[in-house]
Amino acid sequence: MNDEADIRQLLAGGRPREAFEVIMTRYQDRVFHLALSMTRNEATARDQTQEAFLRLWRALPAYNGRAAVSTWLYTISRNVCLSEIKRAARRQAQSLDAPESTATLETLAAPDTGEPTAGTAMDADTILRQLPEKYQQVLRLYYLEQKSYEETAALLGQPLGTVKTNLFRARKALAASAARQPVPPRRQSL
């Protein structure tokens, strides 16, 4: 079963709702992980994932098939996240010493630092968070989402050579990080 062909057939047959459902089922988790790698905030990533699919739904009737659906969706998702990042940067920071902040701070739970506890293996997100954002994105797309060099370059809007260079440097940074912080051995169960 080829999802890309199925989606195109559903769209050509005038069945955008069914095509959208196939796209949602297939790409929802991947779009969320892309958004999470860009925004570094789970709640924001969920919001941006919803926004990306909403934009996709609105644009679906205009899909012309020149690019793969996944490439089109990732481009929409990337643009949604970049817009949110720019919006967040424009917001003014409020002083934590302000009286209105004190009540809010007292009601918040302690944030999850993402640091593994002693004796547990680190997960991919924890490892990736140690790297600069440009390396996180390229590693996530190339290895975790299994995109080709060309697809990764198109999704990130970068030249192919830049993607290859960033992958090389990201792997080198991961190796250096692993040398500094080896993963603790797993306990064998009896």
SVG drawing of the C-alpha trace seen along z (x, -y; Angstrom):
<svg xmlns="http://www.w3.org/2000/svg" viewBox="-15 -44 50 59">
<polyline fill="none" stroke="black" stroke-width="0.4" points="0.0,0.0 1.5,-3.3 0.2,-6.1 1.4,-8.8 -0.4,-7.2 -3.5,-6.6 -3.6,-10.3 -3.2,-11.5 -6.0,-9.1 -8.3,-10.3 -7.6,-14.0 -8.1,-13.3 -11.4,-11.6 -12.7,-14.6 -12.4,-13.0 -10.2,-15.5 -11.6,-14.4 -10.4,-10.8 -7.0,-12.1 -6.6,-14.3 -7.4,-11.4 -4.7,-9.3 -2.2,-12.2 -3.1,-12.7 -2.7,-9.1 0.6,-8.8 2.4,-12.0 0.9,-13.3 3.8,-12.0 6.5,-13.1 5.1,-16.6 4.9,-16.8 8.6,-15.7 9.6,-18.3 7.7,-21.0 9.2,-19.8 12.7,-19.9 12.2,-23.5 10.2,-24.9 11.7,-22.8 8.4,-23.0 5.9,-20.1 2.8,-22.3 3.9,-24.7 4.8,-21.7 1.3,-20.3 -0.2,-23.7 2.0,-24.1 1.2,-20.6 -2.5,-21.4 -1.9,-24.7 0.1,-22.9 -2.6,-20.4 -5.2,-23.1 -3.2,-25.0 -2.8,-21.7 -6.6,-21.2 -7.3,-24.7 -4.7,-24.3 -5.5,-20.7 -7.9,-21.5 -5.0,-23.5 -2.5,-20.6 -1.0,-20.3 1.2,-17.2 4.5,-18.9 6.0,-17.8 5.4,-14.8 2.7,-15.2 5.2,-14.6 7.5,-17.3 4.6,-19.7 3.4,-19.0 6.9,-19.3 7.3,-22.7 4.0,-23.9 5.0,-22.6 8.5,-24.2 7.0,-27.6 4.4,-27.4 7.1,-26.7 9.4,-29.5 6.5,-31.9 5.8,-30.9 9.5,-31.2 9.6,-34.7 6.3,-35.7 7.7,-34.4 10.9,-36.4 8.9,-39.6 6.9,-39.1 8.2,-41.2 9.7,-39.3 8.1,-40.1 10.3,-40.5 10.0,-37.6 10.3,-40.1 7.0,-41.8 4.2,-41.3 1.9,-39.8 4.5,-37.1 5.0,-36.0 1.5,-34.4 1.9,-32.7 5.3,-31.3 4.0,-29.9 1.3,-27.9 3.7,-26.3 5.2,-22.9 8.9,-22.4 9.9,-22.1 11.1,-18.8 14.8,-19.3 15.0,-16.5 18.1,-15.2 18.2,-11.4 18.3,-10.1 21.2,-8.0 21.1,-4.5 18.8,-5.1 19.7,-5.3 19.3,-8.6 16.6,-8.8 17.1,-10.4 15.4,-13.6 17.6,-14.1 20.7,-13.5 19.5,-15.8 18.7,-18.6 22.4,-18.8 23.2,-19.9 22.6,-23.3 19.2,-23.5 20.5,-23.3 22.1,-20.0 18.9,-18.7 16.8,-19.4 19.1,-17.8 19.6,-14.7 15.9,-14.3 14.9,-14.6 17.7,-12.4 17.9,-9.7 14.6,-9.7 12.3,-10.6 14.5,-8.8 14.5,-11.6 17.1,-11.6 19.7,-14.3 17.7,-16.0 14.4,-15.9 16.2,-17.1 17.7,-20.0 14.3,-20.9 12.5,-20.8 15.1,-22.9 15.5,-25.3 19.2,-24.7 21.7,-23.8 22.6,-20.1 26.2,-20.7 25.1,-22.5 22.9,-19.6 25.8,-17.1 28.2,-19.4 25.7,-19.8 25.1,-16.0 28.9,-15.4 29.4,-18.0 26.3,-16.8 27.6,-13.2 31.0,-14.5 29.3,-16.5 27.4,-13.5 30.5,-11.4 32.2,-14.0 29.2,-14.2 29.1,-10.4 32.8,-10.4 32.2,-13.0 29.1,-11.4 28.9,-7.7 25.5,-6.0 25.4,-4.1 25.3,-0.3 21.9,1.4 21.3,3.6 20.7,7.1 17.5,8.6 17.6,12.1"/>
</svg>
